[in-house]
Amino acid sequence: MTTELSSQIVIQAKLDQLPKLERWVEALAAEFVLPPALVHRIDLCVTELVTNLIGYGYPDGAAGTVSIHGWRQGEQVIIRVEDDGIPFDPTSYVSLGLPSSLAEAAVGGRGIRLVRHFTDALHHVRRVEGNELTLIFRSPGVGAHSPAAGAARESVSLDPAR
């Protein structure tokens, strides 16, 4: 399957880089002609992942590098986040249980749950250079977001060159 459109941004893993990331998502949305609901899902997921990376991926305080590549492939929008932070696989992370009240709620621990909810599939690979997380979003042309869209998930090429 061939890649139809693609875009990339490379930023430092620092909070002051988040506005650049937001502008990149807006440009991606315009280039790919994405509806607002899908743009919101992509923006929320990418911002959450990069914010977590900034806060937890570099415990020595160094600012690493984050490369984000997005492409449209058939009926899907695929976003790949690559970083040189510590090893972390959000696909195997066990989320905290949901509290029964606000008084029982702890701060944090909800971001990965949000990413899992708003993507149609996640794939993680740990490379020598760092983490590689691929987020797959179904495009609106095939219907609304559906976590049960298993058949479409399996046909994705995780390599934007194919």
C-alpha positions in Angstrom: 0.0 0.0 0.0 1.4 3.4 -0.9 1.6 6.5 1.3 -0.6 9.3 0.0 0.6 12.3 2.0 3.2 12.7 4.7 4.6 15.4 7.1 7.3 15.4 9.8 8.5 17.6 12.7 11.5 17.2 14.9 11.4 19.0 18.3 13.4 19.1 21.5 11.6 17.3 24.4 10.9 20.6 26.2 7.6 22.2 27.2 8.4 25.4 25.2 8.2 23.2 22.0 4.5 22.3 22.5 3.3 25.3 20.5 5.4 24.1 17.5 3.7 20.7 17.9 0.3 22.2 18.0 1.0 24.2 14.8 2.3 21.0 13.1 -0.9 19.2 13.9 -2.9 22.1 12.5 -0.9 22.0 9.3 -1.2 18.3 9.1 -5.0 18.6 9.5 -5.1 21.2 6.7 -2.9 19.2 4.4 -4.8 15.9 4.9 -8.2 17.7 5.0 -9.2 16.1 8.3 -12.4 16.8 10.1 -12.3 18.6 13.5 -13.1 15.5 15.6 -10.2 13.6 14.1 -7.9 16.5 14.5 -8.9 16.7 18.2 -8.1 13.0 18.7 -4.7 13.3 17.0 -3.8 16.5 18.9 -4.8 15.1 22.2 -2.8 11.9 21.8 0.3 13.5 20.4 0.3 16.3 23.0 -0.2 13.8 25.8 2.5 11.5 24.6 5.1 14.3 24.1 4.2 15.9 27.5 4.7 12.6 29.2 7.9 12.1 27.4 9.1 15.5 28.6 8.1 14.8 32.2 9.3 11.2 32.5 11.5 10.2 29.5 14.6 12.0 30.5 15.2 11.5 34.3 18.7 13.1 34.1 17.1 16.4 33.1 18.5 16.5 29.6 16.2 17.5 26.7 16.1 14.8 24.2 14.8 14.8 20.6 11.3 13.8 19.4 10.6 13.1 15.8 6.9 12.9 14.8 6.0 11.7 11.3 2.4 11.6 10.1 1.1 10.1 6.9 -2.2 9.1 5.3 -2.4 5.6 4.0 -5.6 4.5 2.4 -8.4 4.9 5.0 -6.0 5.7 7.9 -3.9 8.5 9.4 -0.8 7.1 11.0 1.4 9.1 13.4 4.8 7.8 14.5 6.5 9.3 17.6 10.2 8.5 17.9 12.2 9.5 20.9 15.6 8.9 22.5 14.3 8.7 26.0 14.3 5.9 28.5 12.6 2.6 27.4 8.9 2.8 27.9 6.2 0.8 26.1 2.7 2.4 26.6 1.1 -0.6 25.0 2.1 -2.8 27.9 1.5 -0.2 30.7 -1.2 -1.3 33.2 -3.5 1.7 33.8 -4.7 2.6 37.2 -8.3 1.6 38.0 -10.8 4.4 37.8 -11.7 5.9 41.2 -15.2 5.8 42.5 -15.1 9.4 43.6 -13.0 12.6 43.2 -11.8 12.2 46.7 -10.2 8.8 45.8 -8.7 10.1 42.5 -4.9 10.4 42.3 -3.2 13.0 40.2 -1.8 11.5 36.9 -2.0 8.1 35.3 -4.9 9.0 32.9 -2.9 10.0 29.8 -2.2 6.5 28.4 -5.8 5.6 29.0 -6.8 8.6 26.9 -4.4 7.7 24.1 -5.6 4.1 24.1 -9.2 5.3 23.9 -8.7 7.9 21.1 -6.5 5.7 18.8 -7.7 2.8 16.8 -4.4 0.9 17.3 -1.0 1.4 19.0 2.3 -0.3 18.1 5.5 0.1 20.1 9.0 -0.9 19.2 12.1 -0.3 21.2 15.1 0.4 18.9 18.7 0.9 19.8 18.1 4.7 19.3 15.0 4.8 21.4 11.3 4.3 21.4 9.1 4.2 18.4 5.3 4.4 18.9 2.9 4.3 16.0 -0.6 5.5 16.4 -3.3 4.6 13.9 -6.5 6.6 13.4 -9.2 5.5 11.1 -10.1 8.3 8.6 -13.6 9.6 8.5 -14.2 8.3 5.0 -14.8 4.8 6.4 -17.0 5.8 9.3 -16.6 7.1 12.8 -13.9 6.1 15.3 -14.5 2.4 16.2 -12.2 0.4 18.5 -13.8 -2.7 16.9 -12.3 -2.0 13.5 -9.9 -4.9 13.7 -9.8 -5.8 10.1 -8.7 -2.4 9.0 -6.0 -2.4 11.7 -4.3 -5.5 10.4 -3.8 -4.1 6.9 -1.6 -1.1 7.9 1.9 -0.8 6.7 3.9 0.7 9.5 6.6 1.9 7.1 5.7 5.2 5.4 7.9 4.3 2.4 5.6 1.5 1.4 
